[in-house]
Every structure is written in structure tokens, then in C-alpha cells.
Amino acid sequence: MEFNKINKDIGDRKKKSKGQDKCEELIEASNLKKKEQADAEQEAKDLLVKRDQKLNLIGNLVHD
């Protein structure tokens, strides 16, 4: 959501300045958010793998 807002701000500033404003600070913020998102997705994948490994250690219980 923040990533989309930053990109919208970049587009608005470039339209207002007719391409003269490079928006370097906003582009840097956009790249940082993109990297944070990629890191979070990788961490989520790693946690899923760890969870599945732990679940495989639990055997099936059959109730009489």
C-alpha cells in the first residue's frame, strides 16, 4: 500500500514538473519498500518450510 502511494506521488510530481523533477528521494524510498517487500516474502517462504518440517515430525494419532 505504501509502495503504491509512493509511486503515485512520483507520477504526480513528474506530471507537475513535466519531467524536470527527478524525484530521487521518492525513487529511493520506492526501491527501499520494494526490497523490504521482497525480504518479507522470502522470510515467509522460509518460515513455511520450517513449519512443514516440524509438522512432519508429528505422527498421526488414531483414536479408538
N, CA, C and O atoms as CSV, one atom per row, in Angstrom:
chain,resi,resn,atom,element,x,y,z
A,1,MET,N,N,0.813,-1.166,0.000
A,1,MET,CA,C,0.000,0.000,0.000
A,1,MET,C,C,0.878,1.258,0.000
A,1,MET,O,O,0.625,2.211,-0.737
A,2,GLU,N,N,1.911,1.235,0.843
A,2,GLU,CA,C,2.834,2.377,0.889
A,2,GLU,C,C,3.604,2.496,-0.427
A,2,GLU,O,O,3.847,3.595,-0.925
A,3,PHE,N,N,3.977,1.351,-0.971
A,3,PHE,CA,C,4.702,1.318,-2.238
A,3,PHE,C,C,3.870,1.983,-3.338
A,3,PHE,O,O,4.393,2.774,-4.123
A,4,ASN,N,N,2.583,1.662,-3.392
A,4,ASN,CA,C,1.705,2.249,-4.406
A,4,ASN,C,C,1.559,3.747,-4.203
A,4,ASN,O,O,1.532,4.504,-5.174
A,5,LYS,N,N,1.463,4.187,-2.947
A,5,LYS,CA,C,1.333,5.611,-2.654
A,5,LYS,C,C,2.584,6.369,-3.106
A,5,LYS,O,O,2.483,7.443,-3.699
A,6,ILE,N,N,3.750,5.811,-2.825
A,6,ILE,CA,C,5.000,6.451,-3.232
A,6,ILE,C,C,5.070,6.564,-4.751
A,6,ILE,O,O,5.443,7.611,-5.280
A,7,ASN,N,N,4.713,5.493,-5.449
A,7,ASN,CA,C,4.753,5.516,-6.912
A,7,ASN,C,C,3.751,6.517,-7.481
A,7,ASN,O,O,4.028,7.161,-8.493
A,8,LYS,N,N,2.590,6.654,-6.840
A,8,LYS,CA,C,1.612,7.651,-7.281
A,8,LYS,C,C,2.167,9.059,-7.072
A,8,LYS,O,O,1.991,9.927,-7.926
A,9,ASP,N,N,2.838,9.290,-5.940
A,9,ASP,CA,C,3.451,10.593,-5.678
A,9,ASP,C,C,4.530,10.919,-6.717
A,9,ASP,O,O,4.651,12.062,-7.157
A,10,ILE,N,N,5.303,9.913,-7.101
A,10,ILE,CA,C,6.336,10.109,-8.127
A,10,ILE,C,C,5.675,10.539,-9.437
A,10,ILE,O,O,6.113,11.495,-10.077
A,11,GLY,N,N,4.631,9.833,-9.823
A,11,GLY,CA,C,3.932,10.170,-11.061
A,11,GLY,C,C,3.340,11.567,-11.030
A,11,GLY,O,O,3.415,12.304,-12.013
A,12,ASP,N,N,2.750,11.930,-9.895
A,12,ASP,CA,C,2.157,13.268,-9.773
A,12,ASP,C,C,3.215,14.362,-9.872
A,12,ASP,O,O,3.015,15.363,-10.559
A,13,ARG,N,N,4.334,14.173,-9.187
A,13,ARG,CA,C,5.391,15.189,-9.218
A,13,ARG,C,C,5.998,15.326,-10.603
A,13,ARG,O,O,6.310,16.434,-11.041
A,14,LYS,N,N,6.168,14.203,-11.298
A,14,LYS,CA,C,6.730,14.268,-12.649
A,14,LYS,C,C,5.764,14.948,-13.609
A,14,LYS,O,O,6.195,15.669,-14.508
A,15,LYS,N,N,4.450,14.728,-13.430
A,15,LYS,CA,C,3.467,15.393,-14.288
A,15,LYS,C,C,3.476,16.895,-14.043
A,15,LYS,O,O,3.433,17.680,-14.990
A,16,LYS,N,N,3.533,17.297,-12.778
A,16,LYS,CA,C,3.513,18.722,-12.448
A,16,LYS,C,C,4.747,19.443,-12.986
A,16,LYS,O,O,4.661,20.579,-13.451
A,17,SER,N,N,5.904,18.763,-12.915
A,17,SER,CA,C,7.142,19.410,-13.353
A,17,SER,C,C,7.460,19.108,-14.819
A,17,SER,O,O,8.490,19.535,-15.340
A,18,LYS,N,N,6.576,18.377,-15.469
A,18,LYS,CA,C,6.752,17.999,-16.877
A,18,LYS,C,C,8.072,17.271,-17.113
A,18,LYS,O,O,8.768,17.514,-18.099
A,19,GLY,N,N,8.400,16.369,-16.181
A,19,GLY,CA,C,9.586,15.536,-16.325
A,19,GLY,C,C,10.874,16.156,-15.839
A,19,GLY,O,O,11.918,15.505,-15.885
A,20,GLN,N,N,10.839,17.384,-15.379
A,20,GLN,CA,C,12.064,18.045,-14.926
A,20,GLN,C,C,12.510,17.562,-13.545
A,20,GLN,O,O,13.707,17.488,-13.269
A,21,ASP,N,N,11.548,17.233,-12.680
A,21,ASP,CA,C,11.862,16.765,-11.331
A,21,ASP,C,C,12.206,15.280,-11.397
A,21,ASP,O,O,11.404,14.472,-11.866
A,22,LYS,N,N,13.386,14.927,-10.930
A,22,LYS,CA,C,13.835,13.534,-10.974
A,22,LYS,C,C,13.258,12.699,-9.841
A,22,LYS,O,O,13.272,11.470,-9.923
A,23,CYS,N,N,12.748,13.333,-8.778
A,23,CYS,CA,C,12.117,12.643,-7.643
A,23,CYS,C,C,13.049,11.591,-7.047
A,23,CYS,O,O,12.612,10.494,-6.700
A,24,GLU,N,N,14.307,11.919,-6.932
A,24,GLU,CA,C,15.294,10.937,-6.494
A,24,GLU,C,C,14.994,10.376,-5.107
A,24,GLU,O,O,15.171,9.181,-4.872
A,25,GLU,N,N,14.536,11.237,-4.177
A,25,GLU,CA,C,14.262,10.752,-2.828
A,25,GLU,C,C,13.055,9.809,-2.816
A,25,GLU,O,O,13.026,8.845,-2.051
A,26,LEU,N,N,12.067,10.085,-3.659
A,26,LEU,CA,C,10.908,9.195,-3.728
A,26,LEU,C,C,11.259,7.886,-4.426
A,26,LEU,O,O,10.764,6.825,-4.046
A,27,ILE,N,N,12.096,7.957,-5.427
A,27,ILE,CA,C,12.523,6.736,-6.114
A,27,ILE,C,C,13.333,5.858,-5.169
A,27,ILE,O,O,13.189,4.636,-5.172
A,28,GLU,N,N,14.181,6.481,-4.364
A,28,GLU,CA,C,14.964,5.730,-3.376
A,28,GLU,C,C,14.028,5.076,-2.353
A,28,GLU,O,O,14.237,3.924,-1.974
A,29,ALA,N,N,13.002,5.803,-1.905
A,29,ALA,CA,C,12.030,5.250,-0.956
A,29,ALA,C,C,11.262,4.096,-1.600
A,29,ALA,O,O,10.972,3.095,-0.944
A,30,SER,N,N,10.935,4.239,-2.874
A,30,SER,CA,C,10.223,3.187,-3.600
A,30,SER,C,C,11.079,1.927,-3.695
A,30,SER,O,O,10.587,0.819,-3.480
A,31,ASN,N,N,12.355,2.098,-4.017
A,31,ASN,CA,C,13.260,0.943,-4.102
A,31,ASN,C,C,13.436,0.274,-2.750
A,31,ASN,O,O,13.534,-0.951,-2.666
A,32,LEU,N,N,13.478,1.075,-1.689
A,32,LEU,CA,C,13.614,0.523,-0.340
A,32,LEU,C,C,12.388,-0.302,0.028
A,32,LEU,O,O,12.520,-1.389,0.590
A,33,LYS,N,N,11.195,0.206,-0.284
A,33,LYS,CA,C,9.957,-0.539,0.004
A,33,LYS,C,C,9.908,-1.825,-0.807
A,33,LYS,O,O,9.464,-2.859,-0.307
A,34,LYS,N,N,10.359,-1.768,-2.056
A,34,LYS,CA,C,10.370,-2.953,-2.902
A,34,LYS,C,C,11.291,-4.021,-2.312
A,34,LYS,O,O,10.954,-5.205,-2.309
A,35,LYS,N,N,12.463,-3.593,-1.810
A,35,LYS,CA,C,13.409,-4.523,-1.195
A,35,LYS,C,C,12.842,-5.099,0.096
A,35,LYS,O,O,12.991,-6.292,0.361
A,36,GLU,N,N,12.187,-4.253,0.908
A,36,GLU,CA,C,11.579,-4.737,2.150
A,36,GLU,C,C,10.503,-5.777,1.859
A,36,GLU,O,O,10.387,-6.773,2.574
A,37,GLN,N,N,9.719,-5.546,0.810
A,37,GLN,CA,C,8.670,-6.482,0.447
A,37,GLN,C,C,9.273,-7.821,0.003
A,37,GLN,O,O,8.779,-8.882,0.384
A,38,ALA,N,N,10.321,-7.770,-0.789
A,38,ALA,CA,C,10.977,-8.995,-1.248
A,38,ALA,C,C,11.575,-9.758,-0.065
A,38,ALA,O,O,11.495,-10.986,-0.015
A,39,ASP,N,N,12.172,-9.038,0.883
A,39,ASP,CA,C,12.735,-9.683,2.069
A,39,ASP,C,C,11.643,-10.346,2.910
A,39,ASP,O,O,11.834,-11.451,3.418
A,40,ALA,N,N,10.508,-9.678,3.056
A,40,ALA,CA,C,9.401,-10.226,3.838
A,40,ALA,C,C,8.827,-11.475,3.171
A,40,ALA,O,O,8.481,-12.442,3.850
A,41,GLU,N,N,8.727,-11.454,1.851
A,41,GLU,CA,C,8.228,-12.628,1.133
A,41,GLU,C,C,9.180,-13.814,1.285
A,41,GLU,O,O,8.740,-14.951,1.455
A,42,GLN,N,N,10.486,-13.542,1.222
A,42,GLN,CA,C,11.463,-14.615,1.389
A,42,GLN,C,C,11.400,-15.182,2.805
A,42,GLN,O,O,11.485,-16.395,2.993
A,43,GLU,N,N,11.252,-14.312,3.793
A,43,GLU,CA,C,11.152,-14.767,5.182
A,43,GLU,C,C,9.904,-15.624,5.375
A,43,GLU,O,O,9.943,-16.626,6.090
A,44,ALA,N,N,8.799,-15.237,4.742
A,44,ALA,CA,C,7.565,-16.010,4.834
A,44,ALA,C,C,7.758,-17.408,4.230
A,44,ALA,O,O,7.288,-18.399,4.789
A,45,LYS,N,N,8.443,-17.479,3.101
A,45,LYS,CA,C,8.711,-18.779,2.478
A,45,LYS,C,C,9.574,-19.649,3.389
A,45,LYS,O,O,9.313,-20.842,3.542
A,46,ASP,N,N,10.601,-19.051,3.993
A,46,ASP,CA,C,11.475,-19.792,4.899
A,46,ASP,C,C,10.699,-20.315,6.103
A,46,ASP,O,O,10.909,-21.449,6.534
A,47,LEU,N,N,9.806,-19.496,6.645
A,47,LEU,CA,C,9.012,-19.914,7.796
A,47,LEU,C,C,8.049,-21.043,7.432
A,47,LEU,O,O,7.803,-21.936,8.243
A,48,LEU,N,N,7.504,-21.004,6.217
A,48,LEU,CA,C,6.628,-22.095,5.781
A,48,LEU,C,C,7.389,-23.412,5.690
A,48,LEU,O,O,6.869,-24.463,6.065
A,49,VAL,N,N,8.607,-23.356,5.197
A,49,VAL,CA,C,9.423,-24.562,5.096
A,49,VAL,C,C,9.718,-25.103,6.490
A,49,VAL,O,O,9.610,-26.307,6.718
A,50,LYS,N,N,10.087,-24.233,7.421
A,50,LYS,CA,C,10.362,-24.662,8.791
A,50,LYS,C,C,9.117,-25.261,9.437
A,50,LYS,O,O,9.199,-26.275,10.129
A,51,ARG,N,N,7.955,-24.626,9.207
A,51,ARG,CA,C,6.712,-25.135,9.763
A,51,ARG,C,C,6.410,-26.533,9.234
A,51,ARG,O,O,6.043,-27.428,9.996
A,52,ASP,N,N,6.568,-26.716,7.924
A,52,ASP,CA,C,6.288,-28.013,7.324
A,52,ASP,C,C,7.240,-29.088,7.839
A,52,ASP,O,O,6.837,-30.237,8.021
A,53,GLN,N,N,8.496,-28.724,8.074
A,53,GLN,CA,C,9.453,-29.684,8.617
A,53,GLN,C,C,9.039,-30.119,10.022
A,53,GLN,O,O,9.126,-31.300,10.356
A,54,LYS,N,N,8.594,-29.177,10.837
A,54,LYS,CA,C,8.149,-29.509,12.192
A,54,LYS,C,C,6.875,-30.345,12.165
A,54,LYS,O,O,6.721,-31.265,12.969
A,55,LEU,N,N,5.963,-30.035,11.251
A,55,LEU,CA,C,4.717,-30.805,11.170
A,55,LEU,C,C,4.970,-32.244,10.745
A,55,LEU,O,O,4.232,-33.144,11.144
A,56,ASN,N,N,5.990,-32.471,9.950
A,56,ASN,CA,C,6.305,-33.832,9.516
A,56,ASN,C,C,6.834,-34.675,10.659
A,56,ASN,O,O,6.808,-35.902,10.569
A,57,LEU,N,N,7.310,-34.069,11.723
A,57,LEU,CA,C,7.796,-34.820,12.870
A,57,LEU,C,C,6.654,-35.369,13.721
A,57,LEU,O,O,6.846,-36.319,14.480
A,58,ILE,N,N,5.489,-34.785,13.598
A,58,ILE,CA,C,4.337,-35.224,14.366
A,58,ILE,C,C,3.670,-36.388,13.645
A,58,ILE,O,O,3.327,-36.286,12.468
A,59,GLY,N,N,3.491,-37.486,14.357
A,59,GLY,CA,C,2.855,-38.661,13.746
A,59,GLY,C,C,1.346,-38.536,13.794
A,59,GLY,O,O,0.799,-37.672,14.480
A,60,ASN,N,N,0.691,-39.400,13.065
A,60,ASN,CA,C,-0.777,-39.436,13.085
A,60,ASN,C,C,-1.239,-40.171,14.321
A,60,ASN,O,O,-0.697,-41.222,14.663
A,61,LEU,N,N,-2.223,-39.634,14.984
A,61,LEU,CA,C,-2.818,-40.282,16.147
A,61,LEU,C,C,-4.148,-40.882,15.725
A,61,LEU,O,O,-4.997,-40.208,15.142
A,62,VAL,N,N,-4.314,-42.165,16.030
A,62,VAL,CA,C,-5.563,-42.837,15.698
A,62,VAL,C,C,-6.321,-43.064,16.995
A,62,VAL,O,O,-5.790,-43.669,17.926
A,63,HIS,N,N,-7.533,-42.594,17.062
A,63,HIS,CA,C,-8.354,-42.750,18.255
A,63,HIS,C,C,-9.126,-44.046,18.144
A,63,HIS,O,O,-9.597,-44.413,17.068
A,64,ASP,N,N,-9.253,-44.733,19.259
A,64,ASP,CA,C,-10.015,-45.997,19.273
A,64,ASP,C,C,-11.486,-45.765,19.319
A,64,ASP,O,O,-12.261,-46.721,19.335
